[in-house]
């Protein structure tokens, strides 16, 4: 999936969380991140903290890659 903005990233995170059967509350308990952070991230809040976002992506078993365009 090509991530073009924070909304698309949030949708990908929400989709994966639901595939795993996790609630936002469960993820909050497991990670220590607030439910409001997870909710904001899944809704595409552009100011979500990048370090926490990357940690959550990794915990959900997703990879985030950056590639040069026009390979």
N, C-alpha and C positions, 0 to 999 in steps of 0.2 A: 504494500500500500504506500502510495506516495503521500507524504505529509506536506501539505501546502500552507497550513495555518494551524493555530492552536485549537480551533474547533475540530478539525479532522483528527488531530492527535488525541484530543479528549474522547472523541467517538471511538477510536481504536482502543483506548484504555478501558472505556466502559464495556465495550464488546468483549474484550478478553476477561475482564472481571466477571462478567455474567457467564461466560463460557465455563469458567472455573467454579461457578456456583457461589461466589463470594458476595457478601453484602458490603456496602460501604462501611458499616459498623464493624464487621469482622476485620476488614483491611485496616481500619483505624486501630483496633485493638492489637493487631499483629505488628503493624509498622510503627505505631506511636504517632502517626500523622493524624491530624484532626479530620473528622468527618467533613467539616466545611472545606478543608483543603482538597480532599478527594472529590467532593461534589463540584467545587469550583473548577478543578482540573478537567473533570469529565464534561463540564459545560463549555470548556474552551476558554477559560479566563486567561488572557494573554500575559498577565503579570504573575502567574504561578511560578514558584521558585524552581529553577532549572535543576538544581542538585536533588531536591526531593522528587521531582518528576522523573529524573533518570533512575533514581533508586526504585521508585514504584514500577517503572517499566521493566527493570531487571527482575524484581520480585515476582512480577506477573509472567515471567518467562518470555518476554518480548525482547527483540533486538532493535536498537536504534542506530542507523548507519547514516553517514554523510558521504555523499559521492559527488564528484565533479560532474557537471552537466556536459552533455555532448561527447560522451566517451567514444 
